Amino acid sequence: MTRRDGTTADIRARHAALRGTVVQGDEVPGLIDEIPVLAVAAACAEGVTEFRDAAELRVKETDRVATMAGALAALGASVEPRADGLVVHGGRQLHGGDVDGRGDHRIAMAGAVAALIADSPTTVRGWGAVATSYPTFLDDLEALRR
């Protein structure tokens, strides 16, 4: 892995079952933009995941709390929007459906990740926004999927 400062590092990873958790406080600022895709992971986890102290999500390209809650619900997840985040009840199989990214690149990319685990086809609308931040996202996602 190459860090932003040009130095490199080795990463070791291992797999484990996903379990619900609470993401809050000092953890939130460093991953505020990743919360949409983490919410997809939370939908697959056993138990409940809460994203708290993330009211900033309401003032991004879209209201990411409402938009992500709608996207996950459209795919069959159990999700509750809150003033400062989301509560995701995991352990449900995601179903195919229609995800409206509402022009928000993070929501669209999270929708594409959710489509990988849905049991039937999923359409992600508003995909054009992804080109602004990660034009090769689908190619990279396909490479990871293989």
N, CA, C and O atoms as a GROMACS GRO file, in nm:
protein
  584
    1MET      N    1   0.085  -0.117   0.000
    1MET     CA    2   0.000   0.000   0.000
    1MET      C    3   0.090   0.123   0.000
    1MET      O    4   0.190   0.127   0.072
    2THR      N    5   0.055   0.223  -0.080
    2THR     CA    6   0.129   0.348  -0.081
    2THR      C    7   0.046   0.454  -0.009
    2THR      O    8  -0.070   0.477  -0.044
    3ARG      N    9   0.105   0.517   0.089
    3ARG     CA   10   0.038   0.622   0.166
    3ARG      C   11   0.042   0.754   0.090
    3ARG      O   12   0.119   0.770  -0.005
    4ARG      N   13  -0.039   0.846   0.132
    4ARG     CA   14  -0.043   0.978   0.068
    4ARG      C   15   0.091   1.050   0.072
    4ARG      O   16   0.122   1.128  -0.018
    5ASP      N   17   0.171   1.024   0.175
    5ASP     CA   18   0.301   1.091   0.185
    5ASP      C   19   0.409   1.021   0.102
    5ASP      O   20   0.526   1.060   0.109
    6GLY      N   21   0.372   0.918   0.025
    6GLY     CA   22   0.465   0.849  -0.061
    6GLY      C   23   0.532   0.729   0.000
    6GLY      O   24   0.593   0.650  -0.072
    7THR      N   25   0.522   0.711   0.131
    7THR     CA   26   0.580   0.594   0.195
    7THR      C   27   0.490   0.473   0.171
    7THR      O   28   0.373   0.488   0.135
    8THR      N   29   0.544   0.357   0.191
    8THR     CA   30   0.465   0.235   0.171
    8THR      C   31   0.454   0.158   0.302
    8THR      O   32   0.528   0.181   0.397
    9ALA      N   33   0.358   0.067   0.304
    9ALA     CA   34   0.336  -0.017   0.422
    9ALA      C   35   0.282  -0.151   0.376
    9ALA      O   36   0.221  -0.161   0.269
   10ASP      N   37   0.302  -0.253   0.457
   10ASP     CA   38   0.244  -0.384   0.432
   10ASP      C   39   0.119  -0.396   0.518
   10ASP      O   40   0.115  -0.350   0.632
   11ILE      N   41   0.017  -0.457   0.461
   11ILE     CA   42  -0.108  -0.477   0.534
   11ILE      C   43  -0.137  -0.626   0.538
   11ILE      O   44  -0.129  -0.695   0.437
   12ARG      N   45  -0.171  -0.674   0.654
   12ARG     CA   46  -0.218  -0.812   0.669
   12ARG      C   47  -0.365  -0.806   0.703
   12ARG      O   48  -0.408  -0.728   0.788
   13ALA      N   49  -0.441  -0.889   0.637
   13ALA     CA   50  -0.586  -0.891   0.661
   13ALA      C   51  -0.630  -1.035   0.685
   13ALA      O   52  -0.569  -1.129   0.634
   14ARG      N   53  -0.733  -1.050   0.761
   14ARG     CA   54  -0.794  -1.181   0.781
   14ARG      C   55  -0.945  -1.162   0.778
   14ARG      O   56  -0.995  -1.052   0.799
   15HIS      N   57  -1.015  -1.268   0.752
   15HIS     CA   58  -1.160  -1.256   0.744
   15HIS      C   59  -1.225  -1.304   0.873
   15HIS      O   60  -1.169  -1.382   0.949
   16ALA      N   61  -1.343  -1.255   0.894
   16ALA     CA   62  -1.425  -1.296   1.008
   16ALA      C   63  -1.569  -1.260   0.976
   16ALA      O   64  -1.595  -1.179   0.887
   17ALA      N   65  -1.660  -1.318   1.047
   17ALA     CA   66  -1.801  -1.284   1.030
   17ALA      C   67  -1.822  -1.139   1.072
   17ALA      O   68  -1.759  -1.091   1.167
   18LEU      N   69  -1.910  -1.070   1.001
   18LEU     CA   70  -1.942  -0.932   1.036
   18LEU      C   71  -2.039  -0.930   1.153
   18LEU      O   72  -2.137  -1.005   1.155
   19ARG      N   73  -2.012  -0.845   1.249
   19ARG     CA   74  -2.101  -0.828   1.365
   19ARG      C   75  -2.133  -0.681   1.380
   19ARG      O   76  -2.050  -0.595   1.352
   20GLY      N   77  -2.253  -0.653   1.426
   20GLY     CA   78  -2.295  -0.516   1.448
   20GLY      C   79  -2.204  -0.446   1.548
   20GLY      O   80  -2.138  -0.509   1.630
   21THR      N   81  -2.202  -0.314   1.539
   21THR     CA   82  -2.117  -0.233   1.627
   21THR      C   83  -2.176  -0.093   1.638
   21THR      O   84  -2.279  -0.063   1.578
   22VAL      N   85  -2.110  -0.010   1.714
   22VAL     CA   86  -2.146   0.132   1.723
   22VAL      C   87  -2.027   0.212   1.672
   22VAL      O   88  -1.915   0.193   1.718
   23VAL      N   89  -2.054   0.300   1.577
   23VAL     CA   90  -1.952   0.391   1.524
   23VAL      C   91  -1.994   0.530   1.570
   23VAL      O   92  -2.103   0.576   1.538
   24GLN      N   93  -1.906   0.596   1.646
   24GLN     CA   94  -1.945   0.724   1.705
   24GLN      C   95  -1.823   0.806   1.744
   24GLN      O   96  -1.709   0.759   1.734
   25GLY      N   97  -1.847   0.928   1.787
   25GLY     CA   98  -1.745   1.013   1.845
   25GLY      C   99  -1.626   1.037   1.755
   25GLY      O  100  -1.641   1.074   1.639
   26ASP      N  101  -1.507   1.016   1.810
   26ASP     CA  102  -1.382   1.044   1.740
   26ASP      C  103  -1.361   0.956   1.616
   26ASP      O  104  -1.279   0.990   1.531
   27GLU      N  105  -1.432   0.845   1.605
   27GLU     CA  106  -1.418   0.758   1.488
   27GLU      C  107  -1.480   0.820   1.364
   27GLU      O  108  -1.434   0.794   1.252
   28VAL      N  109  -1.582   0.902   1.381
   28VAL     CA  110  -1.663   0.948   1.270
   28VAL      C  111  -1.591   1.042   1.172
   28VAL      O  112  -1.600   1.019   1.052
   29PRO      N  113  -1.520   1.144   1.216
   29PRO     CA  114  -1.461   1.236   1.118
   29PRO      C  115  -1.367   1.170   1.017
   29PRO      O  116  -1.362   1.213   0.902
   30GLY      N  117  -1.295   1.068   1.057
   30GLY     CA  118  -1.202   1.002   0.968
   30GLY      C  119  -1.265   0.909   0.867
   30GLY      O  120  -1.198   0.863   0.775
   31LEU      N  121  -1.394   0.880   0.883
   31LEU     CA  122  -1.460   0.789   0.790
   31LEU      C  123  -1.599   0.837   0.748
   31LEU      O  124  -1.682   0.757   0.705
   32ILE      N  125  -1.623   0.965   0.759
   32ILE     CA  126  -1.756   1.019   0.727
   32ILE      C  127  -1.798   0.984   0.584
   32ILE      O  128  -1.915   0.954   0.560
   33ASP      N  129  -1.704   0.986   0.490
   33ASP     CA  130  -1.739   0.956   0.352
   33ASP      C  131  -1.754   0.807   0.326
   33ASP      O  132  -1.810   0.768   0.223
   34GLU      N  133  -1.707   0.724   0.416
   34GLU     CA  134  -1.717   0.579   0.400
   34GLU      C  135  -1.844   0.523   0.464
   34GLU      O  136  -1.876   0.406   0.444
   35ILE      N  137  -1.916   0.602   0.539
   35ILE     CA  138  -2.035   0.551   0.609
   35ILE      C  139  -2.137   0.490   0.513
   35ILE      O  140  -2.196   0.388   0.550
   36PRO      N  141  -2.162   0.544   0.394
   36PRO     CA  142  -2.258   0.475   0.306
   36PRO      C  143  -2.220   0.330   0.275
   36PRO      O  144  -2.305   0.242   0.284
   37VAL      N  145  -2.095   0.304   0.240
   37VAL     CA  146  -2.057   0.165   0.211
   37VAL      C  147  -2.048   0.082   0.340
   37VAL      O  148  -2.074  -0.038   0.337
   38LEU      N  149  -2.012   0.145   0.451
   38LEU     CA  150  -2.014   0.073   0.578
   38LEU      C  151  -2.156   0.034   0.617
   38LEU      O  152  -2.178  -0.069   0.680
   39ALA      N  153  -2.253   0.117   0.579
   39ALA     CA  154  -2.393   0.083   0.605
   39ALA      C  155  -2.434  -0.041   0.525
   39ALA      O  156  -2.515  -0.121   0.573
   40VAL      N  157  -2.380  -0.057   0.405
   40VAL     CA  158  -2.405  -0.179   0.327
   40VAL      C  159  -2.348  -0.299   0.403
   40VAL      O  160  -2.414  -0.401   0.417
   41ALA      N  161  -2.225  -0.286   0.450
   41ALA     CA  162  -2.165  -0.395   0.529
   41ALA      C  163  -2.248  -0.424   0.653
   41ALA      O  164  -2.267  -0.539   0.691
   42ALA      N  165  -2.298  -0.318   0.717
   42ALA     CA  166  -2.380  -0.335   0.838
   42ALA      C  167  -2.508  -0.413   0.807
   42ALA      O  168  -2.556  -0.489   0.891
   43ALA      N  169  -2.563  -0.393   0.688
   43ALA     CA  170  -2.685  -0.466   0.651
   43ALA      C  171  -2.657  -0.616   0.641
   43ALA      O  172  -2.748  -0.697   0.656
   44CYS      N  173  -2.532  -0.652   0.615
   44CYS     CA  174  -2.493  -0.793   0.604
   44CYS      C  175  -2.446  -0.853   0.736
   44CYS      O  176  -2.432  -0.974   0.747
   45ALA      N  177  -2.420  -0.768   0.833
   45ALA     CA  178  -2.367  -0.814   0.962
   45ALA      C  179  -2.476  -0.874   1.048
   45ALA      O  180  -2.595  -0.846   1.029
   46GLU      N  181  -2.436  -0.956   1.142
   46GLU     CA  182  -2.530  -1.006   1.242
   46GLU      C  183  -2.546  -0.898   1.349
   46GLU      O  184  -2.447  -0.845   1.400
   47GLY      N  185  -2.669  -0.867   1.383
   47GLY     CA  186  -2.694  -0.770   1.488
   47GLY      C  187  -2.717  -0.630   1.435
   47GLY      O  188  -2.742  -0.609   1.316
   48VAL      N  189  -2.709  -0.535   1.525
   48VAL     CA  190  -2.742  -0.396   1.496
   48VAL      C  191  -2.614  -0.313   1.490
   48VAL      O  192  -2.525  -0.329   1.574
   49THR      N  193  -2.606  -0.226   1.391
   49THR     CA  194  -2.497  -0.130   1.381
   49THR      C  195  -2.556   0.009   1.389
   49THR      O  196  -2.653   0.041   1.320
   50GLU      N  197  -2.497   0.092   1.474
   50GLU     CA  198  -2.542   0.230   1.488
   50GLU      C  199  -2.430   0.324   1.444
   50GLU      O  200  -2.315   0.311   1.486
   51PHE      N  201  -2.466   0.419   1.359
   51PHE     CA  202  -2.376   0.527   1.320
   51PHE      C  203  -2.428   0.652   1.390
   51PHE      O  204  -2.536   0.702   1.357
   52ARG      N  205  -2.352   0.702   1.486
   52ARG     CA  206  -2.393   0.819   1.565
   52ARG      C  207  -2.294   0.934   1.542
   52ARG      O  208  -2.185   0.914   1.489
   53ASP      N  209  -2.336   1.052   1.582
   53ASP     CA  210  -2.249   1.171   1.575
   53ASP      C  211  -2.208   1.202   1.431
   53ASP      O  212  -2.100   1.257   1.408
   54ALA      N  213  -2.293   1.168   1.336
   54ALA     CA  214  -2.261   1.185   1.194
   54ALA      C  215  -2.361   1.277   1.125
   54ALA      O  216  -2.396   1.255   1.009
   55ALA      N  217  -2.408   1.380   1.196
   55ALA     CA  218  -2.505   1.473   1.138
   55ALA      C  219  -2.451   1.541   1.013
   55ALA      O  220  -2.528   1.587   0.929
   56GLU      N  221  -2.318   1.547   0.999
   56GLU     CA  222  -2.256   1.604   0.878
   56GLU      C  223  -2.303   1.534   0.751
   56GLU      O  224  -2.302   1.593   0.643
   57LEU      N  225  -2.345   1.407   0.764
   57LEU     CA  226  -2.396   1.334   0.648
   57LEU      C  227  -2.518   1.401   0.588
   57LEU      O  228  -2.548   1.382   0.469
   58ARG      N  229  -2.588   1.477   0.666
   58ARG     CA  230  -2.710   1.543   0.618
   58ARG      C  231  -2.680   1.658   0.523
   58ARG      O  232  -2.771   1.705   0.454
   59VAL      N  233  -2.556   1.706   0.519
   59VAL     CA  234  -2.523   1.825   0.438
   59VAL      C  235  -2.411   1.795   0.337
   59VAL      O  236  -2.331   1.884   0.307
   60LYS      N  237  -2.405   1.675   0.286
   60LYS     CA  238  -2.310   1.639   0.181
   60LYS      C  239  -2.377   1.665   0.046
   60LYS      O  240  -2.468   1.748   0.036
   61GLU      N  241  -2.334   1.596  -0.058
   61GLU     CA  242  -2.394   1.615  -0.191
   61GLU      C  243  -2.545   1.592  -0.188
   61GLU      O  244  -2.621   1.656  -0.260
   62THR      N  245  -2.586   1.500  -0.104
   62THR     CA  246  -2.728   1.478  -0.073
   62THR      C  247  -2.737   1.467   0.079
   62THR      O  248  -2.635   1.473   0.148
   63ASP      N  249  -2.856   1.452   0.128
   63ASP     CA  250  -2.874   1.414   0.269
   63ASP      C  251  -2.843   1.264   0.272
   63ASP      O  252  -2.931   1.182   0.249
   64ARG      N  253  -2.720   1.230   0.301
   64ARG     CA  254  -2.677   1.090   0.293
   64ARG      C  255  -2.747   1.000   0.394
   64ARG      O  256  -2.758   0.880   0.370
   65VAL      N  257  -2.794   1.053   0.503
   65VAL     CA  258  -2.871   0.971   0.597
   65VAL      C  259  -2.999   0.925   0.530
   65VAL      O  260  -3.028   0.806   0.524
   66ALA      N  261  -3.077   1.020   0.479
   66ALA     CA  262  -3.205   0.987   0.416
   66ALA      C  263  -3.185   0.906   0.288
   66ALA      O  264  -3.258   0.810   0.264
   67THR      N  265  -3.088   0.945   0.207
   67THR     CA  266  -3.067   0.878   0.079
   67THR      C  267  -3.019   0.735   0.100
   67THR      O  268  -3.066   0.644   0.032
   68MET      N  269  -2.926   0.714   0.192
   68MET     CA  270  -2.876   0.579   0.217
   68MET      C  271  -2.983   0.493   0.283
   68MET      O  272  -2.995   0.375   0.253
   69ALA      N  273  -3.060   0.552   0.373
   69ALA     CA  274  -3.170   0.477   0.434
   69ALA      C  275  -3.269   0.432   0.327
   69ALA      O  276  -3.316   0.318   0.330
   70GLY      N  277  -3.301   0.520   0.235
   70GLY     CA  278  -3.391   0.483   0.125
   70GLY      C  279  -3.333   0.377   0.035
   70GLY      O  280  -3.404   0.285  -0.008
   71ALA      N  281  -3.205   0.388   0.004
   71ALA     CA  282  -3.140   0.291  -0.083
   71ALA      C  283  -3.139   0.153  -0.019
   71ALA      O  284  -3.173   0.054  -0.084
   72LEU      N  285  -3.099   0.145   0.106
   72LEU     CA  286  -3.096   0.016   0.174
   72LEU      C  287  -3.236  -0.043   0.189
   72LEU      O  288  -3.256  -0.163   0.170
   73ALA      N  289  -3.332   0.041   0.223
   73ALA     CA  290  -3.470  -0.008   0.236
   73ALA      C  291  -3.521  -0.061   0.103
   73ALA      O  292  -3.593  -0.161   0.100
   74ALA      N  293  -3.485   0.004  -0.007
   74ALA     CA  294  -3.527  -0.042  -0.140
   74ALA      C  295  -3.473  -0.180  -0.172
   74ALA      O  296  -3.528  -0.251  -0.256
   75LEU      N  297  -3.365  -0.219  -0.106
   75LEU     CA  298  -3.304  -0.350  -0.128
   75LEU      C  299  -3.342  -0.450  -0.020
   75LEU      O  300  -3.290  -0.562  -0.016
   76GLY      N  301  -3.434  -0.411   0.068
   76GLY     CA  302  -3.485  -0.503   0.168
   76GLY      C  303  -3.419  -0.498   0.304
   76GLY      O  304  -3.449  -0.581   0.390
   77ALA      N  305  -3.329  -0.403   0.326
   77ALA     CA  306  -3.264  -0.391   0.456
   77ALA      C  307  -3.356  -0.321   0.555
   77ALA      O  308  -3.447  -0.247   0.516
   78SER      N  309  -3.333  -0.345   0.681
   78SER     CA  310  -3.404  -0.277   0.788
   78SER      C  311  -3.314  -0.166   0.840
   78SER      O  312  -3.211  -0.194   0.901
   79VAL      N  313  -3.353  -0.042   0.817
   79VAL     CA  314  -3.269   0.072   0.852
   79VAL      C  315  -3.355   0.185   0.905
   79VAL      O  316  -3.464   0.211   0.855
   80GLU      N  317  -3.303   0.251   1.008
   80GLU     CA  318  -3.374   0.365   1.068
   80GLU      C  319  -3.286   0.489   1.058
   80GLU      O  320  -3.177   0.493   1.115
   81PRO      N  321  -3.334   0.590   0.987
   81PRO     CA  322  -3.258   0.716   0.987
   81PRO      C  323  -3.274   0.786   1.121
   81PRO      O  324  -3.381   0.782   1.182
   82ARG      N  325  -3.170   0.850   1.167
   82ARG     CA  326  -3.172   0.928   1.290
   82ARG      C  327  -3.121   1.068   1.259
   82ARG      O  328  -3.064   1.089   1.152
   83ALA      N  329  -3.140   1.161   1.346
   83ALA     CA  330  -3.095   1.298   1.323
   83ALA      C  331  -2.946   1.304   1.298
   83ALA      O  332  -2.899   1.386   1.219
   84ASP      N  333  -2.870   1.219   1.366
   84ASP     CA  334  -2.724   1.224   1.354
   84ASP      C  335  -2.664   1.096   1.297
   84ASP      O  336  -2.545   1.071   1.318
   85GLY      N  337  -2.743   1.015   1.227
   85GLY     CA  338  -2.687   0.894   1.169
   85GLY      C  339  -2.791   0.792   1.130
   85GLY      O  340  -2.904   0.827   1.094
   86LEU      N  341  -2.752   0.666   1.138
   86LEU     CA  342  -2.837   0.555   1.096
   86LEU      C  343  -2.828   0.441   1.196
   86LEU      O  344  -2.727   0.423   1.264
   87VAL      N  345  -2.935   0.364   1.204
   87VAL     CA  346  -2.933   0.237   1.275
   87VAL      C  347  -2.968   0.131   1.170
   87VAL      O  348  -3.074   0.137   1.107
   88VAL      N  349  -2.878   0.034   1.153
   88VAL     CA  350  -2.897  -0.070   1.053
   88VAL      C  351  -2.911  -0.204   1.125
   88VAL      O  352  -2.822  -0.245   1.200
   89HIS      N  353  -3.023  -0.270   1.101
   89HIS     CA  354  -3.047  -0.403   1.158
   89HIS      C  355  -2.999  -0.505   1.055
   89HIS      O  356  -3.060  -0.520   0.949
   90GLY      N  357  -2.892  -0.573   1.086
   90GLY     CA  358  -2.829  -0.663   0.989
   90GLY      C  359  -2.890  -0.801   0.985
   90GLY      O  360  -2.989  -0.830   1.052
   91GLY      N  361  -2.827  -0.883   0.905
   91GLY     CA  362  -2.866  -1.023   0.897
   91GLY      C  363  -2.973  -1.056   0.795
   91GLY      O  364  -3.020  -1.170   0.791
   92ARG      N  365  -3.011  -0.960   0.713
   92ARG     CA  366  -3.111  -0.987   0.610
   92ARG      C  367  -3.043  -0.999   0.474
   92ARG      O  368  -2.945  -0.931   0.446
   93GLN      N  369  -3.096  -1.086   0.390
   93GLN     CA  370  -3.049  -1.097   0.253
   93GLN      C  371  -3.097  -0.973   0.177
   93GLN      O  372  -3.216  -0.939   0.181
   94LEU      N  373  -3.007  -0.906   0.108
   94LEU     CA  374  -3.048  -0.794   0.025
   94LEU      C  375  -3.108  -0.847  -0.104
   94LEU      O  376  -3.062  -0.947  -0.159
   95HIS      N  377  -3.212  -0.780  -0.150
   95HIS     CA  378  -3.280  -0.816  -0.274
   95HIS      C  379  -3.247  -0.713  -0.380
   95HIS      O  380  -3.208  -0.600  -0.349
   96GLY      N  381  -3.261  -0.752  -0.503
   96GLY     CA  382  -3.241  -0.657  -0.611
   96GLY      C  383  -3.345  -0.547  -0.604
   96GLY      O  384  -3.452  -0.565  -0.545
   97GLY      N  385  -3.314  -0.436  -0.663
   97GLY     CA  386  -3.409  -0.325  -0.664
   97GLY      C  387  -3.349  -0.205  -0.732
   97GLY      O  388  -3.255  -0.217  -0.811
   98ASP      N  389  -3.403  -0.092  -0.702
   98ASP     CA  390  -3.364   0.033  -0.765
   98ASP      C  391  -3.304   0.124  -0.659
   98ASP      O  392  -3.372   0.162  -0.564
   99VAL      N  393  -3.177   0.160  -0.676
   99VAL     CA  394  -3.109   0.252  -0.586
   99VAL      C  395  -3.096   0.385  -0.657
   99VAL      O  396  -3.041   0.392  -0.767
  100ASP      N  397  -3.144   0.490  -0.595
  100ASP     CA  398  -3.132   0.624  -0.652
  100ASP      C  399  -3.018   0.696  -0.580
  100ASP      O  400  -3.032   0.735  -0.464
  101GLY      N  401  -2.907   0.711  -0.649
  101GLY     CA  402  -2.792   0.778  -0.590
  101GLY      C  403  -2.811   0.928  -0.575
  101GLY      O  404  -2.732   0.994  -0.508
  102ARG      N  405  -2.915   0.982  -0.635
  102ARG     CA  406  -2.947   1.125  -0.627
  102ARG      C  407  -2.826   1.215  -0.659
  102ARG      O  408  -2.809   1.322  -0.601
  103GLY      N  409  -2.744   1.168  -0.753
  103GLY     CA  410  -2.630   1.246  -0.794
  103GLY      C  411  -2.513   1.246  -0.697
  103GLY      O  412  -2.419   1.324  -0.714
  104ASP      N  413  -2.517   1.161  -0.598
  104ASP     CA  414  -2.412   1.154  -0.496
  104ASP      C  415  -2.324   1.033  -0.526
  104ASP      O  416  -2.369   0.918  -0.520
  105HIS      N  417  -2.198   1.058  -0.556
  105HIS     CA  418  -2.106   0.951  -0.593
  105HIS      C  419  -2.091   0.846  -0.485
  105HIS      O  420  -2.080   0.728  -0.517
  106ARG      N  421  -2.090   0.884  -0.359
  106ARG     CA  422  -2.072   0.787  -0.250
  106ARG      C  423  -2.192   0.693  -0.240
  106ARG      O  424  -2.176   0.573  -0.216
  107ILE      N  425  -2.312   0.746  -0.257
  107ILE     CA  426  -2.432   0.663  -0.252
  107ILE      C  427  -2.435   0.567  -0.370
  107ILE      O  428  -2.467   0.449  -0.354
  108ALA      N  429  -2.401   0.617  -0.489
  108ALA     CA  430  -2.400   0.532  -0.608
  108ALA      C  431  -2.300   0.417  -0.592
  108ALA      O  432  -2.332   0.302  -0.624
  109MET      N  433  -2.180   0.447  -0.544
  109MET     CA  434  -2.081   0.341  -0.526
  109MET      C  435  -2.125   0.241  -0.420
  109MET      O  436  -2.105   0.121  -0.436
  110ALA      N  437  -2.186   0.289  -0.312
  110ALA     CA  438  -2.238   0.197  -0.210
  110ALA      C  439  -2.348   0.110  -0.269
  110ALA      O  440  -2.357  -0.009  -0.237
  111GLY      N  441  -2.430   0.167  -0.356
  111GLY     CA  442  -2.534   0.089  -0.423
  111GLY      C  443  -2.475  -0.021  -0.510
  111GLY      O  444  -2.529  -0.131  -0.517
  112ALA      N  445  -2.364   0.009  -0.578
  112ALA     CA  446  -2.297  -0.093  -0.661
  112ALA      C  447  -2.242  -0.206  -0.575
  112ALA      O  448  -2.250  -0.322  -0.614
  113VAL      N  449  -2.188  -0.174  -0.460
  113VAL     CA  450  -2.138  -0.278  -0.368
  113VAL      C  451  -2.256  -0.362  -0.319
  113VAL      O  452  -2.247  -0.484  -0.312
  114ALA      N  453  -2.366  -0.297  -0.285
  114ALA     CA  454  -2.484  -0.370  -0.240
  114ALA      C  455  -2.536  -0.462  -0.350
  114ALA      O  456  -2.585  -0.572  -0.322
  115ALA      N  457  -2.526  -0.418  -0.475
  115ALA     CA  458  -2.574  -0.500  -0.587
  115ALA      C  459  -2.497  -0.632  -0.596
  115ALA      O  460  -2.551  -0.732  -0.642
  116LEU      N  461  -2.372  -0.632  -0.553
  116LEU     CA  462  -2.292  -0.755  -0.558
  116LEU      C  463  -2.348  -0.864  -0.470
  116LEU      O  464  -2.331  -0.983  -0.499
  117ILE      N  465  -2.415  -0.826  -0.363
  117ILE     CA  466  -2.466  -0.927  -0.269
  117ILE      C  467  -2.617  -0.944  -0.274
  117ILE      O  468  -2.673  -1.027  -0.203
  118ALA      N  469  -2.682  -0.864  -0.358
  118ALA     CA  470  -2.827  -0.877  -0.373
  118ALA      C  471  -2.859  -1.006  -0.448
  118ALA      O  472  -2.779  -1.054  -0.528
  119ASP      N  473  -2.976  -1.062  -0.420
  119ASP     CA  474  -3.013  -1.190  -0.480
  119ASP      C  475  -3.072  -1.178  -0.619
  119ASP      O  476  -3.105  -1.279  -0.681
  120SER      N  477  -3.086  -1.058  -0.670
  120SER     CA  478  -3.136  -1.036  -0.805
  120SER      C  479  -3.084  -0.901  -0.855
  120SER      O  480  -3.027  -0.825  -0.777
  121PRO      N  481  -3.104  -0.870  -0.982
  121PRO     CA  482  -3.044  -0.747  -1.039
  121PRO      C  483  -3.084  -0.619  -0.965
  121PRO      O  484  -3.194  -0.605  -0.913
  122THR      N  485  -2.988  -0.528  -0.963
  122THR     CA  486  -3.005  -0.398  -0.899
  122THR      C  487  -2.966  -0.290  -0.998
  122THR      O  488  -2.864  -0.301  -1.067
  123THR      N  489  -3.046  -0.187  -1.006
  123THR     CA  490  -3.018  -0.071  -1.090
  123THR      C  491  -2.975   0.044  -1.000
  123THR      O  492  -3.042   0.072  -0.901
  124VAL      N  493  -2.865   0.109  -1.036
  124VAL     CA  494  -2.819   0.226  -0.962
  124VAL      C  495  -2.835   0.346  -1.053
  124VAL      O  496  -2.767   0.358  -1.155
  125ARG      N  497  -2.925   0.436  -1.016
  125ARG     CA  498  -2.947   0.558  -1.094
  125ARG      C  499  -2.857   0.669  -1.041
  125ARG      O  500  -2.818   0.668  -0.924
  126GLY      N  501  -2.824   0.763  -1.128
  126GLY     CA  502  -2.739   0.874  -1.088
  126GLY      C  503  -2.592   0.836  -1.090
  126GLY      O  504  -2.511   0.896  -1.019
  127TRP      N  505  -2.558   0.737  -1.173
  127TRP     CA  506  -2.422   0.685  -1.176
  127TRP      C  507  -2.321   0.787  -1.228
  127TRP      O  508  -2.203   0.779  -1.192
  128GLY      N  509  -2.362   0.882  -1.308
  128GLY     CA  510  -2.271   0.979  -1.366
  128GLY      C  511  -2.187   1.052  -1.264
  128GLY      O  512  -2.075   1.096  -1.295
  129ALA      N  513  -2.237   1.068  -1.144
  129ALA     CA  514  -2.163   1.139  -1.040
  129ALA      C  515  -2.035   1.067  -1.000
  129ALA      O  516  -1.942   1.131  -0.951
  130VAL      N  517  -2.028   0.937  -1.020
  130VAL     CA  518  -1.910   0.860  -0.981
  130VAL      C  519  -1.788   0.904  -1.062
  130VAL      O  520  -1.676   0.900  -1.012
  131ALA      N  521  -1.808   0.945  -1.185
  131ALA     CA  522  -1.697   0.986  -1.270
  131ALA      C  523  -1.621   1.105  -1.212
  131ALA      O  524  -1.503   1.123  -1.243
  132THR      N  525  -1.684   1.185  -1.130
  132THR     CA  526  -1.617   1.301  -1.073
  132THR      C  527  -1.511   1.264  -0.971
  132THR      O  528  -1.413   1.337  -0.953
  133SER      N  529  -1.528   1.150  -0.904
  133SER     CA  530  -1.433   1.115  -0.799
  133SER      C  531  -1.357   0.984  -0.824
  133SER      O  532  -1.246   0.966  -0.774
  134TYR      N  533  -1.417   0.893  -0.901
  134TYR     CA  534  -1.356   0.760  -0.915
  134TYR      C  535  -1.402   0.698  -1.046
  134TYR      O  536  -1.479   0.602  -1.046
  135PRO      N  537  -1.355   0.751  -1.158
  135PRO     CA  538  -1.404   0.705  -1.288
  135PRO      C  539  -1.378   0.558  -1.318
  135PRO      O  540  -1.448   0.499  -1.400
  136THR      N  541  -1.280   0.496  -1.253
  136THR     CA  542  -1.251   0.354  -1.277
  136THR      C  543  -1.312   0.263  -1.171
  136THR      O  544  -1.272   0.147  -1.158
  137PHE      N  545  -1.407   0.314  -1.096
  137PHE     CA  546  -1.464   0.237  -0.986
  137PHE      C  547  -1.519   0.102  -1.032
  137PHE      O  548  -1.487  -0.001  -0.971
  138LEU      N  549  -1.599   0.099  -1.137
  138LEU     CA  550  -1.658  -0.028  -1.180
  138LEU      C  551  -1.551  -0.128  -1.223
  138LEU      O  552  -1.563  -0.247  -1.194
  139ASP      N  553  -1.449  -0.081  -1.292
  139ASP     CA  554  -1.340  -0.172  -1.331
  139ASP      C  555  -1.271  -0.228  -1.208
  139ASP      O  556  -1.242  -0.348  -1.202
  140ASP      N  557  -1.243  -0.145  -1.111
  140ASP     CA  558  -1.177  -0.190  -0.988
  140ASP      C  559  -1.267  -0.283  -0.908
  140ASP      O  560  -1.220  -0.382  -0.852
  141LEU      N  561  -1.396  -0.251  -0.902
  141LEU     CA  562  -1.490  -0.338  -0.829
  141LEU      C  563  -1.499  -0.475  -0.896
  141LEU      O  564  -1.503  -0.577  -0.827
  142GLU      N  565  -1.501  -0.477  -1.028
  142GLU     CA  566  -1.505  -0.604  -1.101
  142GLU      C  567  -1.379  -0.684  -1.076
  142GLU      O  568  -1.386  -0.806  -1.061
  143ALA      N  569  -1.265  -0.620  -1.072
  143ALA     CA  570  -1.140  -0.689  -1.045
  143ALA      C  571  -1.142  -0.751  -0.905
  143ALA      O  572  -1.094  -0.863  -0.887
  144LEU      N  573  -1.195  -0.680  -0.808
  144LEU     CA  574  -1.206  -0.734  -0.673
  144LEU      C  575  -1.306  -0.850  -0.667
  144LEU      O  576  -1.284  -0.948  -0.597
  145ARG      N  577  -1.414  -0.837  -0.742
  145ARG     CA  578  -1.517  -0.941  -0.741
  145ARG      C  579  -1.461  -1.072  -0.794
  145ARG      O  580  -1.496  -1.179  -0.744
  146ARG      N  581  -1.375  -1.063  -0.894
  146ARG     CA  582  -1.316  -1.185  -0.952
  146ARG      C  583  -1.222  -1.246  -0.851
  146ARG      O  584  -1.161  -1.350  -0.878
   0.00000   0.00000   0.00000
